[in-house]
């Protein structure tokens, strides 16, 4: 079931869950992030008007997860930006987190 942003729950928070029947979700202590997963920004990106905690959707994975193309959108579906981010700049959404709304500055 998708949420209000159209993001399907990734299920990445379930340690030990098997994806596709054979690959463990947690490899070497790091949660895997797949295309179309929603992720949380871990640091501010002032040039893009984004703040740590903003949620985006992975649209492409570089070099096995070394970096990600992440699309950030308003709740109305307007794209704010697509940013190339290093793995340390995003993380999976945790099971017990809740989204919070903020207004972005006018362009």
C-alpha positions as CSV (number, residue, x, y, z in Angstrom):
1,X,0.0,0.0,0.0
2,X,1.4,3.4,-0.9
3,X,1.4,6.5,1.3
4,X,0.3,10.0,0.5
5,X,3.4,10.6,-1.5
6,X,3.0,7.5,-3.6
7,X,5.9,5.8,-1.8
8,X,5.5,2.1,-1.0
9,X,6.9,1.1,2.4
10,X,10.4,-0.3,1.7
11,X,10.5,-2.8,4.6
12,X,14.2,-2.1,4.9
13,X,13.9,-1.9,8.7
14,X,13.2,-5.6,9.0
15,X,16.6,-7.1,9.9
16,X,17.1,-10.5,8.4
17,X,14.1,-10.3,6.0
18,X,14.9,-12.0,2.8
19,X,14.4,-10.1,-0.5
20,X,13.5,-12.2,-3.5
21,X,13.9,-15.3,-1.4
22,X,17.7,-15.3,-1.3
23,X,19.4,-12.0,-0.6
24,X,19.5,-10.8,3.0
25,X,18.2,-7.3,3.5
26,X,21.1,-6.4,5.8
27,X,24.5,-7.0,4.4
28,X,27.7,-6.2,6.4
29,X,25.6,-4.2,8.9
30,X,24.2,-1.8,6.3
31,X,20.6,-1.6,5.2
32,X,20.2,-2.0,1.5
33,X,18.5,0.8,-0.4
34,X,16.7,-0.1,-3.7
35,X,15.4,2.0,-6.5
36,X,11.9,3.5,-5.7
37,X,12.6,3.3,-1.9
38,X,11.9,6.4,0.1
39,X,14.9,7.6,1.9
40,X,15.7,10.3,4.5
41,X,18.2,13.0,3.9
42,X,20.8,13.1,6.6
43,X,22.3,16.5,6.1
44,X,21.0,19.9,4.9
45,X,21.4,20.8,1.2
46,X,21.0,24.6,1.2
47,X,21.6,25.1,-2.5
48,X,18.5,22.8,-3.2
49,X,16.4,24.2,-0.3
50,X,16.5,20.8,1.4
51,X,16.9,20.0,5.1
52,X,18.0,16.9,7.0
53,X,14.9,14.8,7.5
54,X,13.4,15.6,4.2
55,X,12.1,12.5,2.4
56,X,12.9,11.6,-1.2
57,X,12.6,8.7,-3.6
58,X,15.6,6.8,-5.1
59,X,15.4,6.9,-8.9
60,X,18.8,5.5,-9.7
61,X,21.6,3.7,-7.8
62,X,25.3,4.3,-8.6
63,X,28.1,1.8,-8.2
64,X,26.2,-0.7,-6.0
65,X,25.0,1.9,-3.5
66,X,28.0,4.3,-3.4
67,X,25.7,7.1,-4.4
68,X,22.0,7.6,-5.3
69,X,19.9,9.9,-7.5
70,X,17.1,11.0,-5.3
71,X,14.0,12.9,-6.3
72,X,12.5,15.3,-3.8
73,X,8.9,16.4,-4.3
74,X,6.2,18.4,-2.6
75,X,3.2,16.5,-1.3
76,X,1.3,17.9,-4.3
77,X,3.7,16.0,-6.6
78,X,5.8,18.9,-7.8
79,X,9.5,18.0,-8.2
80,X,11.8,20.2,-6.1
81,X,15.0,18.6,-7.4
82,X,16.8,15.4,-8.3
83,X,20.0,15.3,-6.4
84,X,23.0,13.0,-6.6
85,X,23.8,12.0,-3.1
86,X,26.6,9.9,-1.4
87,X,25.4,6.9,0.6
88,X,26.2,8.7,3.9
89,X,23.8,11.5,2.9
90,X,20.7,9.3,2.9
91,X,19.3,6.5,5.0
92,X,16.3,4.2,4.9
93,X,13.1,5.2,6.7
94,X,12.8,3.6,10.1
95,X,9.8,1.7,11.1
96,X,8.7,4.0,13.9
97,X,9.2,7.4,12.2
98,X,6.5,9.8,11.1
99,X,6.6,12.4,8.4
100,X,6.5,16.1,9.2
101,X,5.3,18.9,6.9
102,X,7.2,22.1,6.2
103,X,6.8,24.7,3.6
104,X,9.7,25.3,1.1
105,X,10.9,28.8,0.2
106,X,9.5,30.2,-3.1
107,X,11.9,29.7,-6.0
